Amino acid sequence: MNERLETLKKARDRMLEDKDTHAKVLAAPFDREKAERARNKFVELQMLIDALDRAISAENPAAA
């Protein structure tokens, strides 16, 4: 596996961990301010994960 592909996969794994953290806030008892921030970050991270998935697929078309 080339270095770029490995870097993209590590970045994706890190973003998944961050997204999980925000999902836990959303699942916790409701606090409007925390929930709004967590929701926005969750959506932002999901878009980033989708972009990383596309980059991984472009870097390694045989895996797609």
Beta strands, then each sheet from edge to edge (+ up, - down):
end
